[in-house]
Amino acid sequence: MKEFIMLNVFICTVTSDLQNYKIRNPVITAGWIAGICLNFISSGLTGALNSVFCIVSTIIIGLPLFIIGGTGAGDIKLLSVIGGAYGLVFLGKVTLLLLLIAGTVSLVKLVRKKALVLRVKAFICYLLHWNTVNSKYYDTGRDGYEFTVCLAPVMAVAYFITLLMQERR
């Protein structure tokens, strides 16, 4: 049942992310509620509370990435849906794979557009001056969407690969 719910969550979030670089809150809220309810059904109040803990923990841990502009709030909330449904261990596996795939996609995109050196310089400058800069590392108003990697599709791939690897055991 969790897989069916996550499939629907990913269909909605991937479509939205690819169309307008946004992940809508109603889909996230539905994912949170479904994860909490399914864990309540399978493990009672302890399961529901664990879901809430995983959701909140994921958002708190991801908040610094959002603050500096490293990722969107919707991406962090989508990760929290996975954590709320499956727990932090599964979420950790998905996140590691997500970082690997997203990094590879980003690297390929930057190399193809001949902008790797430019973006590395921008990142180093941001790191050196983070305490005096009043802007985010990546601001779509300033930088556009040319180098943006939509994370919802990448996260869906990471989720399904992790799920398949887990099922093989």
Buried (B, 14 or more C-beta within 10 A) or exposed (E): EBEEBBEBBBEBBBBBBEEEBBBBEEBBEBBBBBBBBBBBEEEEEEBBBBBBBBBEBBBEBBEEBBEBBBBBBBBBBBBBBBBBBBBBEBBEBBBEBBEEBBEEBBEEBBEEEEBBEEBEEBEEEBEEEEEEEEEBBBEBEEBEEEBBBBBBBBBBBBBBBBBEEEEEE
